[in-house]
Amino acid sequence: MTSPELYKGWLIEARQVFCVQVWSAGGGDCVIPVHNAQNESEALALAKRWIDMQTEPAESRHPSDSSEEHDPFPLDWDDDDIPF
């Protein structure tokens, strides 16, 4: 990640994003952008966590007390945030 800079009133910075390609029988092929991974194996682990959240009923999800702040998939996120 680069240091943020101001450009024409916009704060910009470059971030490394891993794109994890997944396929499901119900949804077909899609790409999950993972912003918070340090390496490929962590990106795959976060993608697996996202898949687990998609198959888990919403009422059984409980936020953890300490990781909520750094949670790459917050419970109130909208599936529209993923571009597929």
TIMI-2910 file (N, C-alpha, C, CB; in pm, 1 decimal, decimal comma, always signed):
<rs>
+----------+----------+----------+----------+----------+----------+----------+----------+----------+----------+----------+----------+------+
!      n_x !      n_y !      n_z !     ca_x !     ca_y !     ca_z !      c_x !      c_y !      c_z !     cb_x !     cb_y !     cb_z ! resn !
+----------+----------+----------+----------+----------+----------+----------+----------+----------+----------+----------+----------+------+
!    +85,2 !   -117,1 !     +0,0 !     +0,0 !     +0,0 !     +0,0 !    +89,4 !   +123,0 !     +0,0 !    -96,7 !     +0,0 !   +122,1 !  Met !
!    +54,7 !   +217,4 !    -84,5 !   +130,7 !   +341,5 !    -88,7 !    +77,7 !   +437,6 !    +16,6 !   +124,0 !   +405,3 !   -228,8 !  Thr !
!   +154,3 !   +541,2 !    +42,3 !   +108,0 !   +645,4 !   +133,6 !     -2,1 !   +724,0 !    +64,4 !   +225,2 !   +739,3 !   +177,2 !  Ser !
!   -105,9 !   +760,4 !   +139,0 !   -213,0 !   +838,7 !    +77,5 !   -161,5 !   +974,2 !    +29,7 !   -328,5 !   +858,2 !   +176,4 !  Pro !
!   -218,0 !  +1022,6 !    -78,6 !   -183,8 !  +1156,0 !   -126,9 !   -311,9 !  +1227,9 !   -167,5 !    -83,9 !  +1148,7 !   -246,3 !  Glu !
!   -304,6 !  +1357,2 !   -166,8 !   -418,7 !  +1439,7 !   -204,5 !   -404,7 !  +1475,6 !   -352,0 !   -428,0 !  +1568,2 !   -115,6 !  Leu !
!   -510,3 !  +1450,9 !   -429,4 !   -510,6 !  +1482,3 !   -572,1 !   -644,0 !  +1545,7 !   -608,5 !   -484,6 !  +1354,9 !   -657,8 !  Tyr !
!   -640,9 !  +1673,0 !   -646,3 !   -760,5 !  +1748,3 !   -685,8 !   -874,8 !  +1731,3 !   -585,7 !   -806,6 !  +1704,1 !   -824,5 !  Lys !
!   -840,4 !  +1737,3 !   -457,2 !   -941,4 !  +1728,0 !   -352,7 !   -978,0 !  +1585,1 !   -313,6 !  -1064,1 !  +1799,2 !   -396,6 !  Gly !
!   -916,4 !  +1486,5 !   -375,4 !   -942,9 !  +1345,8 !   -345,4 !   -823,0 !  +1286,7 !   -272,3 !   -973,3 !  +1265,6 !   -475,3 !  Trp !
!   -848,8 !  +1208,3 !   -169,2 !   -743,7 !  +1134,9 !   -100,1 !   -731,4 !   +999,8 !   -169,5 !   -774,7 !  +1118,8 !    +54,2 !  Leu !
!   -613,2 !   +970,4 !   -224,0 !   -596,0 !   +846,3 !   -299,5 !   -477,0 !   +768,0 !   -245,0 !   -576,7 !   +875,9 !   -450,1 !  Ile !
!   -483,6 !   +635,6 !   -258,4 !   -371,4 !   +548,8 !   -226,2 !   -388,0 !   +419,1 !   -303,8 !   -362,2 !   +522,1 !    -72,6 !  Glu !
!   -277,6 !   +357,4 !   -338,4 !   -281,7 !   +229,6 !   -408,3 !   -278,2 !   +118,0 !   -304,4 !   -162,9 !   +216,3 !   -509,5 !  Ala !
!   -362,7 !    +17,0 !   -325,2 !   -367,6 !    -97,9 !   -234,7 !   -356,3 !   -225,7 !   -316,0 !   -498,5 !    -97,7 !   -150,5 !  Arg !
!   -288,6 !   -321,6 !   -258,0 !   -281,7 !   -452,4 !   -320,7 !   -413,1 !   -525,5 !   -294,3 !   -160,0 !   -534,3 !   -267,4 !  Gln !
!   -473,0 !   -576,9 !   -398,5 !   -598,6 !   -649,7 !   -387,0 !   -579,4 !   -785,7 !   -452,3 !   -717,0 !   -571,0 !   -452,9 !  Val !
!   -614,8 !   -889,9 !   -379,2 !   -612,3 !  -1023,6 !   -436,3 !   -750,3 !  -1054,0 !   -491,6 !   -569,4 !  -1129,9 !   -330,9 !  Phe !
!   -755,5 !  -1106,3 !   -611,9 !   -882,0 !  -1148,0 !   -672,1 !   -886,9 !  -1300,2 !   -667,2 !   -896,6 !  -1094,7 !   -819,9 !  Cys !
!   -981,4 !  -1352,2 !   -590,8 !   -995,9 !  -1496,5 !   -576,0 !  -1113,3 !  -1539,5 !   -663,1 !  -1017,5 !  -1537,6 !   -425,6 !  Val !
!  -1085,6 !  -1624,8 !   -759,7 !  -1190,4 !  -1672,6 !   -849,5 !  -1255,2 !  -1795,1 !   -785,8 !  -1132,9 !  -1706,5 !   -991,7 !  Gln !
!  -1388,3 !  -1794,9 !   -779,9 !  -1463,0 !  -1905,4 !   -720,5 !  -1572,7 !  -1949,1 !   -818,1 !  -1524,1 !  -1864,0 !   -582,3 !  Val !
!  -1621,0 !  -2068,8 !   -797,5 !  -1728,8 !  -2122,0 !   -879,7 !  -1823,3 !  -2198,7 !   -790,1 !  -1674,5 !  -2212,4 !   -993,8 !  Trp !
!  -1951,7 !  -2182,6 !   -811,4 !  -2050,5 !  -2262,2 !   -739,7 !  -2155,3 !  -2309,3 !   -838,6 !  -2115,5 !  -2181,3 !   -623,8 !  Ser !
!  -2216,2 !  -2423,3 !   -809,4 !  -2317,3 !  -2478,8 !   -898,7 !  -2436,4 !  -2384,6 !   -911,1 !  -2363,3 !  -2615,9 !   -848,6 !  Ala !
!  -2471,3 !  -2315,7 !   -803,1 !  -2586,7 !  -2226,4 !   -805,1 !  -2558,2 !  -2089,4 !   -862,4 !  -2639,6 !  -2210,8 !   -668,3 !  Gly !
!  -2436,7 !  -2040,5 !   -843,7 !  -2405,8 !  -1904,2 !   -884,4 !  -2312,1 !  -1892,5 !  -1002,1 !  -2348,3 !  -1832,1 !   -771,6 !  Gly !
!  -2246,9 !  -2000,5 !  -1038,0 !  -2152,3 !  -1997,3 !  -1149,1 !  -2017,7 !  -1941,2 !  -1108,1 !  -2208,5 !  -1916,0 !  -1262,9 !  Gly !
!  -1950,3 !  -1881,5 !  -1202,0 !  -1815,0 !  -1829,9 !  -1185,0 !  -1820,0 !  -1685,0 !  -1137,2 !  -1735,5 !  -1840,7 !  -1316,9 !  Asp !
!  -1736,5 !  -1649,5 !  -1039,6 !  -1726,4 !  -1510,9 !   -996,0 !  -1589,5 !  -1485,4 !   -935,2 !  -1837,2 !  -1477,2 !   -895,1 !  Cys !
!  -1558,3 !  -1359,5 !   -915,3 !  -1431,0 !  -1318,2 !   -856,9 !  -1460,3 !  -1241,7 !   -729,9 !  -1347,4 !  -1232,0 !   -956,3 !  Val !
!  -1392,1 !  -1278,7 !   -621,3 !  -1407,0 !  -1209,8 !   -492,9 !  -1283,6 !  -1122,1 !   -472,6 !  -1424,7 !  -1312,2 !   -373,8 !  Ile !
!  -1298,6 !   -989,2 !   -466,9 !  -1183,3 !   -903,5 !   -436,4 !  -1155,6 !   -906,1 !   -285,9 !  -1208,4 !   -757,3 !   -484,8 !  Pro !
!  -1032,7 !   -940,0 !   -247,9 !   -994,8 !   -947,9 !   -106,9 !   -892,2 !   -838,5 !    -80,1 !   -937,6 !  -1090,1 !    -70,2 !  Val !
!   -933,4 !   -738,0 !     -1,9 !   -850,0 !   -619,6 !    +21,8 !   -757,4 !   -633,9 !   +141,9 !   -937,6 !   -499,0 !    +41,2 !  His !
!   -789,8 !   -719,8 !   +236,3 !   -719,7 !   -720,1 !   +364,0 !   -620,7 !   -834,0 !   +380,6 !   -818,1 !   -725,6 !   +473,8 !  Asn !
!   -578,6 !   -898,2 !   +273,4 !   -485,3 !  -1010,2 !   +283,0 !   -341,4 !   -962,5 !   +262,9 !   -520,6 !  -1118,5 !   +179,5 !  Ala !
!   -250,2 !  -1027,8 !   +332,5 !   -108,4 !   -996,0 !   +318,1 !    -41,1 !  -1083,8 !   +212,3 !    -37,2 !  -1012,5 !   +452,1 !  Gln !
!   -100,6 !  -1200,8 !   +183,5 !    -43,1 !  -1292,5 !    +85,7 !   -154,4 !  -1379,5 !    +26,1 !    +67,5 !  -1381,0 !   +151,0 !  Asn !
!   -118,2 !  -1464,0 !    -69,3 !   -217,7 !  -1545,6 !   -138,7 !   -290,2 !  -1642,9 !    -46,7 !   -151,8 !  -1622,0 !   -249,9 !  Glu !
!   -216,8 !  -1705,9 !    +45,0 !   -281,8 !  -1804,2 !   +133,3 !   -382,0 !  -1735,6 !   +226,5 !   -175,9 !  -1880,9 !   +216,5 !  Ser !
!   -351,6 !  -1615,5 !   +270,7 !   -446,2 !  -1541,9 !   +354,2 !   -568,4 !  -1498,3 !   +272,0 !   -377,4 !  -1418,9 !   +417,7 !  Glu !
!   -546,6 !  -1463,0 !   +145,4 !   -658,2 !  -1427,4 !    +57,8 !   -750,6 !  -1546,3 !    +38,3 !   -606,9 !  -1377,4 !    -77,8 !  Ala !
!   -694,1 !  -1665,0 !    +20,1 !   -776,1 !  -1785,7 !     +5,9 !   -853,1 !  -1815,1 !   +133,9 !   -688,7 !  -1905,9 !    -31,3 !  Leu !
!   -789,0 !  -1795,7 !   +249,1 !   -856,3 !  -1819,8 !   +377,3 !   -972,8 !  -1722,6 !   +395,3 !   -756,3 !  -1806,0 !   +494,9 !  Ala !
!   -954,3 !  -1596,2 !   +359,0 !  -1062,1 !  -1498,8 !   +370,0 !  -1174,9 !  -1529,5 !   +271,6 !  -1008,3 !  -1357,8 !   +346,0 !  Leu !
!  -1140,9 !  -1576,1 !   +152,8 !  -1243,8 !  -1614,9 !    +56,1 !  -1323,6 !  -1734,1 !   +108,4 !  -1180,2 !  -1648,9 !    -80,6 !  Ala !
!  -1256,1 !  -1829,4 !   +171,2 !  -1326,0 !  -1944,5 !   +230,5 !  -1419,5 !  -1898,1 !   +341,5 !  -1224,7 !  -2048,0 !   +285,7 !  Lys !
!  -1374,6 !  -1801,2 !   +418,9 !  -1459,5 !  -1746,9 !   +525,5 !  -1583,5 !  -1679,6 !   +465,7 !  -1380,0 !  -1645,8 !   +612,5 !  Arg !
!  -1564,6 !  -1606,8 !   +354,6 !  -1676,9 !  -1543,1 !   +287,9 !  -1776,1 !  -1648,3 !   +238,2 !  -1627,7 !  -1456,0 !   +171,2 !  Trp !
!  -1724,4 !  -1757,3 !   +179,5 !  -1810,5 !  -1866,7 !   +132,6 !  -1886,9 !  -1926,2 !   +249,5 !  -1727,4 !  -1976,1 !    +61,7 !  Ile !
!  -1819,1 !  -1947,8 !   +362,9 !  -1885,9 !  -2001,1 !   +482,6 !  -1999,9 !  -1909,5 !   +525,6 !  -1784,9 !  -2018,2 !   +598,4 !  Asp !
!  -1976,7 !  -1778,4 !   +518,9 !  -2080,1 !  -1682,9 !   +559,5 !  -2200,0 !  -1685,9 !   +465,2 !  -2022,4 !  -1541,9 !   +565,0 !  Met !
!  -2176,7 !  -1718,0 !   +338,0 !  -2286,6 !  -1723,0 !   +242,2 !  -2377,3 !  -1844,0 !   +265,8 !  -2231,6 !  -1726,2 !   +100,2 !  Gln !
!  -2321,2 !  -1949,7 !   +322,6 !  -2398,0 !  -2072,2 !   +343,6 !  -2452,1 !  -2083,2 !   +486,0 !  -2312,0 !  -2193,0 !   +312,3 !  Thr !
!  -2417,7 !  -1987,9 !   +571,6 !  -2459,1 !  -1988,1 !   +711,5 !  -2582,9 !  -1899,9 !   +728,8 !  -2343,8 !  -1939,1 !   +803,1 !  Glu !
!  -2686,0 !  -1946,8 !   +799,4 !  -2803,3 !  -1861,5 !   +822,5 !  -2765,4 !  -1733,1 !   +896,1 !  -2909,7 !  -1938,0 !   +902,6 !  Pro !
!  -2824,9 !  -1622,0 !   +858,0 !  -2790,2 !  -1491,3 !   +915,5 !  -2811,1 !  -1486,9 !  +1066,3 !  -2872,6 !  -1381,8 !   +849,9 !  Ala !
!  -2914,3 !  -1552,8 !  +1116,8 !  -2941,4 !  -1545,3 !  +1260,8 !  -2839,1 !  -1621,5 !  +1344,6 !  -3079,6 !  -1598,9 !  +1289,7 !  Glu !
!  -2760,6 !  -1709,4 !  +1282,9 !  -2660,5 !  -1782,9 !  +1360,8 !  -2525,8 !  -1712,2 !  +1363,8 !  -2643,1 !  -1922,3 !  +1304,4 !  Ser !
!  -2513,5 !  -1600,8 !  +1292,4 !  -2387,5 !  -1525,7 !  +1292,4 !  -2378,7 !  -1438,0 !  +1415,2 !  -2374,3 !  -1440,4 !  +1165,4 !  Arg !
!  -2269,0 !  -1449,8 !  +1487,0 !  -2246,5 !  -1368,8 !  +1607,5 !  -2115,9 !  -1294,1 !  +1591,5 !  -2244,4 !  -1456,9 !  +1736,4 !  His !
!  -2117,9 !  -1161,9 !  +1606,7 !  -1992,6 !  -1086,9 !  +1594,3 !  -1898,7 !  -1120,4 !  +1709,2 !  -2020,0 !   -935,6 !  +1590,7 !  Pro !
!  -1772,0 !  -1134,8 !  +1677,1 !  -1674,5 !  -1156,2 !  +1783,4 !  -1639,2 !  -1021,0 !  +1842,8 !  -1547,1 !  -1229,5 !  +1730,5 !  Ser !
!  -1610,3 !  -1020,3 !  +1969,3 !  -1591,1 !   -894,1 !  +2039,7 !  -1466,6 !   -818,4 !  +1995,3 !  -1583,9 !   -919,3 !  +2186,8 !  Asp !
!  -1355,2 !   -886,0 !  +1967,4 !  -1232,4 !   -813,2 !  +1938,9 !  -1203,5 !   -796,6 !  +1790,6 !  -1118,0 !   -882,0 !  +2003,4 !  Ser !
!  -1250,7 !   -884,2 !  +1703,7 !  -1213,7 !   -876,2 !  +1563,4 !  -1313,6 !   -797,0 !  +1479,7 !  -1199,5 !  -1014,1 !  +1507,2 !  Ser !
!  -1420,5 !   -748,5 !  +1538,4 !  -1522,3 !   -677,3 !  +1462,5 !  -1465,0 !   -554,8 !  +1392,3 !  -1636,2 !   -636,2 !  +1553,7 !  Glu !
!  -1372,5 !   -485,9 !  +1456,8 !  -1311,3 !   -366,9 !  +1402,4 !  -1235,0 !   -395,1 !  +1273,6 !  -1219,5 !   -305,8 !  +1504,0 !  Glu !
!  -1167,7 !   -509,8 !  +1265,4 !  -1083,3 !   -544,3 !  +1152,3 !  -1146,9 !   -652,4 !  +1065,8 !   -947,1 !   -589,8 !  +1200,8 !  His !
!  -1274,2 !   -671,0 !  +1078,1 !  -1342,9 !   -776,7 !  +1006,0 !  -1355,5 !   -740,4 !   +858,6 !  -1481,1 !   -802,6 !  +1067,1 !  Asp !
!  -1296,5 !   -819,4 !   +766,9 !  -1306,6 !   -786,4 !   +625,9 !  -1446,9 !   -809,5 !   +569,6 !  -1206,7 !   -867,2 !   +547,9 !  Pro !
!  -1530,4 !   -884,5 !   +641,2 !  -1666,9 !   -911,4 !   +599,1 !  -1761,6 !   -877,4 !   +713,1 !  -1683,7 !  -1059,0 !   +555,6 !  Phe !
!  -1785,5 !   -748,1 !   +739,5 !  -1872,7 !   -711,3 !   +850,5 !  -2013,1 !   -766,6 !   +830,5 !  -1877,9 !   -559,5 !   +866,0 !  Pro !
!  -2082,6 !   -791,3 !   +940,4 !  -2214,4 !   -852,3 !   +935,0 !  -2317,0 !   -765,1 !   +865,5 !  -2261,2 !   -884,0 !  +1073,1 !  Leu !
!  -2296,5 !   -634,5 !   +861,6 !  -2393,9 !   -546,2 !   +798,9 !  -2359,8 !   -514,1 !   +654,1 !  -2405,0 !   -418,8 !   +877,5 !  Asp !
!  -2266,5 !   -586,2 !   +595,9 !  -2229,8 !   -559,0 !   +458,7 !  -2336,9 !   -606,2 !   +363,5 !  -2098,2 !   -624,0 !   +425,4 !  Trp !
!  -2340,5 !   -546,4 !   +248,6 !  -2439,0 !   -578,8 !   +146,4 !  -2370,3 !   -661,9 !    +38,5 !  -2502,9 !   -449,4 !    +86,0 !  Asp !
!  -2435,6 !   -768,7 !     -6,6 !  -2378,0 !   -851,6 !   -111,4 !  -2350,3 !   -771,3 !   -237,6 !  -2470,2 !   -967,6 !   -143,0 !  Asp !
!  -2413,4 !   -656,0 !   -253,4 !  -2389,3 !   -572,6 !   -370,4 !  -2248,5 !   -512,9 !   -369,1 !  -2493,0 !   -461,3 !   -377,6 !  Asp !
!  -2178,3 !   -522,1 !   -254,1 !  -2042,4 !   -471,9 !   -246,5 !  -1947,0 !   -556,0 !   -330,0 !  -1996,0 !   -468,2 !   -102,5 !  Asp !
!  -1984,9 !   -678,6 !   -359,7 !  -1901,0 !   -765,5 !   -440,5 !  -1950,1 !   -757,2 !   -585,0 !  -1903,9 !   -913,4 !   -387,4 !  Ile !
!  -1861,5 !   -726,9 !   -677,1 !  -1904,3 !   -699,4 !   -815,2 !  -1931,0 !   -823,1 !   -900,0 !  -1800,9 !   -617,3 !   -883,0 !  Pro !
!  -2029,8 !   -905,0 !   -858,3 !  -2071,0 !  -1017,2 !   -944,0 !  -2215,2 !  -1050,6 !   -920,8 !  -1984,7 !  -1140,4 !   -918,8 !  Phe !
+----------+----------+----------+----------+----------+----------+----------+----------+----------+----------+----------+----------+------+
</rs>
